[in-house]
Amino acid sequence: MKTKVLIIALALIAAAAVMVKIWFFPSIKDSYFAMDGRSLLKVPAGMLIVRPTHFGFLHEKGILRVIPPPGGKNSIWLMGRNLPLRDVMAAGYDWNPTRVMLPPDATTVRFDVLMTGTSNQLTGFQTVIRRQLGYTAKVESQSADVLALKIADPALRALTISRPDEKRRINLRDEKLYFTQVPLSIMINVFGRFLETPMVDKTETTNLYDFSIDWNSKTEQNYDAGTMSRDKIDQFIGALGLKLEPDTAPLDMLIVKKAN
């Protein structure tokens, strides 16, 4: 018999209350877990799945997020496969995975997760994690080991200070990703999720810049699949005259504990 999985469907009712219904199904369509944004958008709304992974044999792992369908304001369309507990907790609490601290004896089981619908489903997700996986979490501020983004080349030859009349944007064209009027901390948003250690901005500059980085189809595939390597990230950042160095910094961390 196929492994049963838990699905929680949440429907908003009067006064924004949430009704949770629990069903057991013998299987879930594998197509729901394709590492492809268009496939994810075809998944019905109101679904929440947490289960031991069915995809341990796949090389492509990680979390995929997409912009929800039209009218989906405050919605989350998220899928993850073959995820460690750290990434499950990050998804359930809408937190940066690198800022999740697990207990020393945390499970090594890997999971698939799926969430489609309003952000109110996060509460349901956290309930599933607590009841089915036995973990809960809360945010605490503490000193943490980090990778600090710093300036390696003071000339920053690969960057141009933005004109004040430019609009902030990111465009992909001719195998290059063009950034316009962005702070250097944008590198945290672009690459931080691939690192095991939290990434922070210590460039000590408030300027906004224009620049580009090489971005071909293979890079896009690795980015979507969550498999970009540290060496590749160092290559991208180094080409901009920046570097990552081990450091410490006070951070808000999601502290995971076993539920009572």
N, C-alpha and C positions, 0 to 999 in steps of 0.2 A: 504494500500500500504506500502510495506516495506520502511524503511528509506533509502533515497538515500545517497550514499557515494561518496566522491571525490577521484578520483585516478589520480595521475599525473605520466605519463610515460616519462622519460627523455632518449633521445638517443644522444650519442656523434656523432657529425658530423665534417666536415673538420675544421682544426685549433682548435680542442678541444672545439668548440662552442657547446652549449647545446640547443636543441629544446624541448620545453615543450608542450605537448598535454594534454588537459583536457577532460575526458569523465565522464559521469554519468552512473553508473550501479545500477540496483535495489538491487543487493546483492553481497557479496564477500564470497568465500568459507570459512566456519568456520575452515576447515582443515589448512588454512594458519596461523591460530592463535593457533594451538596446541602447548603446552609448551614442545616441543620436537625438538631437533636440526635436526634430519633427516627429519622431516616434513617441517621444515623451509627451508632446502636446496632444497626442491622440488618446492618451490614457484618460478614462473618465474622471471627472472631478469628485472630490469627497472620498478619496481613497487614502488609507494609511496602512502600510505593511511593514512589519519588522519580522525577519525570519533568519535562521541560519542560512548562509549563502548556498545558492545552487550553482555558483559560477566560479568555484575555486580553481577550475582548470583554465580560466581565461587569463590572457596576459593584460588585457585592458581592464583596469580597475578604477575606482574612484567615484566621485560625486559629480553629477551633472545637474545644473540648474538652468532653467530657461525662463524667458519672459512669458508670463501666463497669457492665455487667450484674451481677445478683446473683452473689456469689461472686467478683467480680473484684478482690479486694484486691491492691494493688500493681500494678494494671493501668493502661494508658494507652490511651484511645480518643481519638485526635486526628486531625483532618483540616485541611489547609490548601490553598488554591488561589490561583494567581496571586501567589505569594510571592516577594519578593526573597531573595537569598542570606542576608541577615541573619536573616530569620525562619526559614529552613530550618535554619541553624546553631543558632538558639535552640531549635527543636523537637527537633533531634537530640541536643542536650546538655542538654535540660530546663532552659533558661536564660531569663532575662528578655531579650526582644529589644532593649530599650533599653540593655542592658549588653553588647552584642556590638560588637566593633571589627573592621571589615573592612580588608584591605589596600587601598591606593589604587587598584590595578588590578583589583579584584574584578569578577567577571562581572556584567553587568547582565541576564542571562537570568533569567526568572521561572519558578517551579516549582510543581508540585502535589505534596503529600506526604500520606501516609496511614499511620497506625500504629495497630493494634488488637491488644492482647495485654498480656503482662507487661512490667514495666519493664526486664527483661533485653533487650528489643528495642532499647533505646537503643544498646547496643554494636553491634548489627547496623546500626542507622541510621548511626552514625558511620563504620562500615566502608564503607557505600555512598557516603557523602559523600566519603570519602577516595579511593576507587577510581574512582567515576564522575564526581564533580565536581572532584576534585583539591584538596580543602581539608581541613585539620585544625585543631584549636583546643585551647587550654588556658587555664586561669584564672590571671590575674595581677592583683595589687593595684597600683593606680596612681591618681594624682590625675586626676579627670575633670570635664568640664563637666556640670552637673546643673541641673534645675529644682527649687528648694527650696520645699517647702510651708511657708508661714509664716502667722502670724496678722495679718490686715489690720485687724480690728475687735476690740480687746482685750475688749470687752464680750461678744463671742460670743453675741449675742442669740438666734441661731437654734439654739443648743445648750443642752441641759440636762444637768448633771452626773448621771450614773447613780446610782441607789440601790445599795447593796452587795448587796441581796438579789435584784437582777435577773439574768437569764441573758442571755448574749450571743447575739444573733440578728439576722437580717436578713429582713424580711418585705415582700412586695409586696401592697399593698391600695389599691383606689380610686385607681389611677394615682399612687401614691406609694410610694417605697422607704423603709421604716422601719428604722433602725439602732438597736439597743439594746446598751448597755454595750460600746462599741467605742472604741479609741484613734483619734486623728485620723489616724494613719498608715494607717488602713484605706483612705484615699483613694488611697494608692499602689497597693493591691491592686485597687481598683475601676477607676482611670483610668490608671495608669502605663503599661499596655501599649499605649495609643493614642498615646503621645508618642514623638517621635524622640530625645529626650534623656532620660537616666535621671532619675527623680523620687525625691527623698529627703525625709524628714521633718525639718524644722528649726523646728517649732512650740515646742519646748522645754517641752512640757507632758506630764505622765504621767497626767492625768485620763482617765477613761472617760466617754463621752457618749451621750445619746439625741438623735436628730435624724431628719429625713426630707428627701428630695429628690424633686422631680417626676419621674415615670418612666412615661410613656405607652407605647403599643404601638410608636410610631415610634422612641422612644428604645431600647426593647428590641430592635427590629430592627437598628438601627445598632450597638448593643452586640454582638449576636451575630455580625454581619457584620464586625466590626472596623473600622467606618468612622466612629466618633465623632470629631468635629472638635475642634481645640484651643479654638476659640471656645466650643463647647458645654461643654467641660470647665471652662473659666474661669467660665462662667456658673454651673454647679453649685457649684463651689468658692467663688466669690464670694458666693453666696447664704448660705453658711454662715459668712461673716466670715473667709474664708481667701483666700490668694493664692499664685500661683506666681511665683518670681523666679529669674533666672539666677544661678548660684553655682558653686562648685567643692567637691568632697568626695572623700576617698579611697574608692575602690570596687573590689570584685572584678569585673574585666571578663573576658569571654570573648574572647581574642585569636585571631583567625582568621588562618591563614597558608596559603600554598600548600604542598601536601604534596610531599615529596621524591620 
